[in-house]
Amino acid sequence: MVLEGYRDRVRPYVRRLARPFLGWAPSRLSWAALGLAAAAAATAAAVRWTTPLLFLPVSALIVLAGVFDVLDGEVARTTGRASARGDLLDHVLDRYADVILVLGFAVSGYAQPLVALLALVSLLLASYMGTQAQALGQGRLYAGLLARADRLVVLALAAFLEFDWSLPWPWMPNAPWSRFHVGGLAFTVIDVAFVYFVIAGQWTAVARARRTYRALAPP
């Protein structure tokens, strides 16, 4: 998935969606996005002690978090309040949101801990390489297989697919990840999403690093 390529196509819709929020401070929208991500993570974690029915609101909260994450930048540009401080705050809160979401799914019992850890490392590396390019004067890099919009969509879709209208599952609650079996290992939909994060995240990180390196003047 590479949703970043559709940025220009969806911008008119984003502008329309941002109109009711033009009176908001962009930082307020950034904090709202983090709050929604935290709510999604907490709800996902609660699945461990309650029911996978909660994955449906988890999916909805992730989508809302993504919407507010887009709106803060659009409102800042439209109202002339874009600033380096706001850009920093946006990136910092985005990284915290990424970490919180992965941890929430890891606690849910529907993700192998090692896979979740590798996914977290990979998405943080991908984000770091994008901001490192900006720090070196090459501009912020958003391209790659695992841009932020991509991973939010993947997480929301994975949570939605984990919701099962035919509950209760016959294997619950002892083996909640017994949905896919590969070589003796069992995986959930969320595990599959995290495996994608590992592969696509590393690919994106390396591709961004190579692009930045080639753009820099030789010593």
ZANU-698978 format. One line per field, with one value per residue (C-alpha): residue number from 1; z, y, x. Coordinates in Angstrom, 3 decimals, decimal comma. Each point is the difference from the previous one (the first is absolute). Layout:
N
i = c(NUM / ...) $
Z = c(Z / ...) $
Y = c(Y / ...) $
X = c(X / ...) $
END
This chain:
219
i = c(1 / 2 / 3 / 4 / 5 / 6 / 7 / 8 / 9 / 10 / 11 / 12 / 13 / 14 / 15 / 16 / 17 / 18 / 19 / 20 / 21 / 22 / 23 / 24 / 25 / 26 / 27 / 28 / 29 / 30 / 31 / 32 / 33 / 34 / 35 / 36 / 37 / 38 / 39 / 40 / 41 / 42 / 43 / 44 / 45 / 46 / 47 / 48 / 49 / 50 / 51 / 52 / 53 / 54 / 55 / 56 / 57 / 58 / 59 / 60 / 61 / 62 / 63 / 64 / 65 / 66 / 67 / 68 / 69 / 70 / 71 / 72 / 73 / 74 / 75 / 76 / 77 / 78 / 79 / 80 / 81 / 82 / 83 / 84 / 85 / 86 / 87 / 88 / 89 / 90 / 91 / 92 / 93 / 94 / 95 / 96 / 97 / 98 / 99 / 100 / 101 / 102 / 103 / 104 / 105 / 106 / 107 / 108 / 109 / 110 / 111 / 112 / 113 / 114 / 115 / 116 / 117 / 118 / 119 / 120 / 121 / 122 / 123 / 124 / 125 / 126 / 127 / 128 / 129 / 130 / 131 / 132 / 133 / 134 / 135 / 136 / 137 / 138 / 139 / 140 / 141 / 142 / 143 / 144 / 145 / 146 / 147 / 148 / 149 / 150 / 151 / 152 / 153 / 154 / 155 / 156 / 157 / 158 / 159 / 160 / 161 / 162 / 163 / 164 / 165 / 166 / 167 / 168 / 169 / 170 / 171 / 172 / 173 / 174 / 175 / 176 / 177 / 178 / 179 / 180 / 181 / 182 / 183 / 184 / 185 / 186 / 187 / 188 / 189 / 190 / 191 / 192 / 193 / 194 / 195 / 196 / 197 / 198 / 199 / 200 / 201 / 202 / 203 / 204 / 205 / 206 / 207 / 208 / 209 / 210 / 211 / 212 / 213 / 214 / 215 / 216 / 217 / 218 / 219) $
Z = c(0,000 / -0,909 / 0,869 / -0,061 / -3,788 / 0,359 / 2,148 / -2,771 / -1,045 / 3,473 / 0,943 / -1,203 / 2,281 / 2,885 / -0,451 / 0,111 / 3,100 / 1,694 / -0,335 / 3,302 / 1,811 / -1,368 / 3,325 / 1,858 / 0,825 / -2,116 / 3,155 / 1,456 / -2,974 / 0,426 / 3,644 / -0,981 / -2,453 / 2,769 / 2,383 / -2,537 / -0,638 / 3,749 / 0,282 / -2,821 / 1,695 / 3,376 / -1,590 / -1,852 / 3,227 / 1,737 / -2,462 / 2,015 / 2,960 / -1,749 / -3,570 / -3,544 / -0,766 / 1,135 / -3,150 / -1,876 / 2,016 / -0,136 / -3,794 / 0,093 / 2,480 / -2,138 / -3,033 / 2,012 / 1,289 / -3,590 / -1,035 / 2,763 / -0,820 / -3,523 / 1,127 / 2,227 / -2,909 / -2,328 / 2,565 / 0,698 / -3,695 / -0,737 / 2,921 / -0,382 / 3,356 / -1,280 / 1,976 / 0,826 / 3,550 / -1,237 / -2,402 / 2,852 / 2,234 / -2,783 / -0,563 / 3,712 / 0,638 / -3,098 / 1,328 / 3,396 / -1,725 / -2,026 / 3,119 / 2,000 / -2,753 / -0,468 / 3,761 / 0,260 / -2,610 / 1,611 / 3,366 / -1,609 / -0,261 / -3,757 / -0,919 / 0,515 / 2,240 / -2,090 / -3,225 / 1,658 / 1,204 / -3,446 / -1,557 / 2,433 / -0,715 / -3,750 / -0,074 / 2,263 / -2,284 / -3,048 / 1,677 / 1,187 / -3,490 / -1,298 / 2,631 / -0,238 / -3,655 / 1,082 / 2,651 / -2,691 / -2,184 / -2,493 / 0,911 / 1,838 / -1,651 / 0,030 / -2,807 / 0,572 / 0,679 / 3,598 / 0,168 / 3,035 / -1,892 / -1,178 / 3,451 / 1,484 / -2,753 / 0,471 / 3,777 / -0,360 / -2,553 / 2,146 / 3,022 / -2,098 / -1,350 / 3,497 / 0,856 / -0,577 / -0,158 / 0,688 / 3,529 / 2,200 / -1,755 / 0,929 / 0,924 / 2,249 / 2,427 / 0,147 / -3,471 / -1,448 / -2,764 / -1,506 / -3,315 / -2,410 / 0,293 / -1,807 / 0,694 / 3,386 / 0,982 / 0,573 / -1,112 / 0,291 / -2,521 / 2,260 / -0,119 / -3,800 / 0,104 / 2,279 / -2,264 / -2,817 / 2,195 / 0,506 / -3,708 / -1,373 / 2,830 / -0,590 / -3,752 / 0,515 / 2,471 / -2,283 / -3,089 / 1,772 / 1,336 / -3,469 / -1,580 / 2,573 / -0,278 / -3,786 / 0,204 / 2,282 / -1,591 / 0,203 / 2,629) $
Y = c(0,000 / 3,432 / 2,499 / 2,954 / 0,102 / 0,966 / 3,059 / 2,510 / -1,836 / 0,011 / 3,526 / 1,648 / -2,368 / 0,684 / 3,743 / -0,441 / -2,183 / 2,560 / 2,926 / -0,611 / -0,105 / 3,182 / 1,708 / -2,681 / 0,304 / -2,564 / -1,278 / -0,762 / -2,238 / -1,712 / -0,745 / -1,221 / -2,449 / -1,312 / -0,303 / -2,022 / -2,257 / -0,513 / -0,846 / -2,520 / -1,556 / -0,207 / -1,600 / -2,510 / -0,866 / -0,493 / -2,794 / -2,229 / 0,061 / 0,567 / -0,871 / 0,386 / 1,861 / 3,040 / -0,203 / 1,767 / 3,260 / -0,412 / 0,142 / 3,062 / 1,823 / -0,619 / 1,454 / 3,076 / 0,384 / -0,057 / 2,627 / 2,398 / -0,659 / 1,243 / 2,941 / 1,626 / 0,641 / 1,108 / 2,458 / 1,342 / 0,658 / 1,425 / 2,439 / 0,988 / -1,489 / -2,556 / 0,192 / -1,984 / -0,447 / -1,434 / -2,303 / -1,300 / -0,547 / -1,864 / -2,368 / -0,616 / -0,789 / -2,208 / -2,127 / -0,337 / -0,986 / -2,655 / -1,484 / 0,074 / -1,690 / -2,854 / -0,530 / -0,058 / -2,734 / -1,894 / -0,041 / -1,128 / -3,585 / 0,024 / 0,701 / -1,984 / 2,202 / -0,482 / 0,868 / 3,106 / 1,067 / -0,415 / 1,908 / 2,872 / 0,223 / -0,070 / 2,749 / 2,213 / -0,498 / 0,885 / 3,195 / 0,885 / -0,260 / 2,383 / 2,643 / -0,521 / 1,000 / 3,201 / 0,637 / -0,242 / 2,558 / -2,473 / 0,574 / -2,299 / -3,421 / -1,520 / -2,532 / -3,725 / -3,110 / 0,996 / 3,663 / 0,919 / -0,030 / -3,530 / -1,400 / 1,637 / -1,487 / -3,423 / 0,107 / 1,129 / -2,732 / -2,657 / 0,988 / -0,060 / -3,476 / -1,326 / 0,897 / -3,136 / 0,064 / -3,746 / 0,241 / -1,802 / -1,653 / -3,674 / 0,471 / 3,028 / 0,955 / -2,367 / 0,590 / 3,289 / 0,012 / -3,387 / 1,344 / -0,520 / -2,830 / 0,217 / -2,583 / -0,833 / 3,663 / 1,617 / 3,550 / 2,419 / 2,666 / 2,481 / -2,155 / 0,069 / 3,805 / 0,195 / -2,308 / 2,404 / 2,846 / -1,820 / -0,623 / 3,257 / 2,045 / -1,262 / 0,452 / 3,572 / 0,848 / -1,290 / 1,662 / 3,369 / -0,290 / -0,811 / 2,877 / 2,462 / -1,307 / 0,343 / 3,530 / 1,208 / 1,424 / -2,355 / 0,919) $
X = c(0,000 / 1,271 / -2,702 / 2,369 / -0,294 / -3,660 / 0,693 / -0,769 / -3,169 / -1,529 / 1,113 / -3,268 / -1,951 / 2,360 / -0,481 / -3,755 / 0,260 / 2,262 / -2,435 / -1,849 / 3,369 / 1,581 / -0,609 / 1,941 / 3,681 / 1,918 / 1,700 / -3,434 / -0,718 / 3,382 / -0,786 / -3,463 / 1,592 / 2,257 / -2,948 / -1,979 / 3,000 / 0,396 / -3,704 / 0,379 / 3,036 / -1,744 / -3,052 / 2,172 / 1,814 / -3,357 / -0,810 / 2,329 / -2,402 / -3,323 / -1,050 / 1,348 / -3,208 / 1,973 / 2,102 / -2,819 / 0,290 / 3,788 / -0,175 / -2,274 / 2,254 / 3,080 / -1,777 / -1,004 / 3,566 / 1,236 / -2,558 / 1,046 / 3,658 / -0,677 / -2,119 / 2,640 / 2,346 / -2,782 / -1,388 / 3,494 / 0,658 / -3,445 / 0,029 / 3,658 / 0,963 / 2,516 / 3,228 / 3,123 / -1,269 / -3,297 / 1,834 / 2,149 / -3,023 / -1,785 / 2,934 / 0,533 / -3,669 / -0,155 / 2,873 / -1,638 / -3,238 / 1,846 / 1,569 / -3,234 / -2,003 / 2,464 / 0,207 / -3,784 / -0,255 / 2,880 / -1,793 / -3,281 / 1,229 / -0,552 / 3,617 / 3,179 / 2,202 / 3,152 / -1,811 / -1,474 / 3,457 / 1,551 / -2,912 / 0,483 / 3,735 / -0,613 / -2,614 / 2,122 / 3,006 / -2,100 / -1,212 / 3,501 / 1,471 / -2,653 / 0,714 / 3,767 / -0,173 / -1,736 / 2,646 / 2,686 / -1,734 / -1,472 / -3,625 / -2,377 / -0,322 / -3,473 / 0,418 / 0,355 / -2,024 / -0,738 / -0,951 / -2,105 / -3,287 / 0,769 / 0,600 / -3,097 / -2,146 / 1,618 / -0,544 / -3,610 / -0,672 / 1,695 / -2,083 / -3,168 / 0,805 / 0,642 / -3,585 / -2,056 / -3,787 / -0,099 / 1,393 / 0,727 / 2,913 / 0,415 / 3,668 / -0,496 / 1,424 / 2,978 / 1,437 / -1,280 / 2,602 / -0,949 / -1,248 / 2,907 / 2,504 / 3,341 / 2,671 / -1,415 / -0,362 / -3,390 / -0,780 / -2,910 / -0,939 / 1,809 / 3,136 / -0,171 / -0,297 / 3,043 / 2,001 / -0,822 / 1,239 / 3,299 / 0,586 / -1,387 / 1,506 / 3,504 / -0,406 / -1,198 / 2,763 / 2,747 / -1,516 / -0,248 / 3,554 / 1,353 / -1,907 / 1,318 / 3,556 / 0,002 / -1,416 / 2,796 / 3,123 / 3,006 / 2,619) $
END
